[in-house]
Amino acid sequence: MPKLKTNRAAAKRFRKTAKGFKRAQSHRRHILTKKPSKRKRQLRAPSMVAKQDLVRLEQLLPNH
């Protein structure tokens, strides 16, 4: 049986934690001058992956 391969794109986007996987928020890359400070501040905090997506993420990251 072949080795299980990690999806490298997913490995760069998600980090395994004790409670699941954390992910970064979108909309923080460019055109930041027109966005309010409150919105940028709230986008700073990492979010957790939804429980509906955990099965797919565990398939993409079998070794994590």
Buried (B, 14 or more C-beta within 10 A) or exposed (E): EEEEEEBEEBBEBBEBEEEBBBBBEEEEEEEEEEEEEEEEEEBEEEEEBEEEBEEEBEEBBEEE
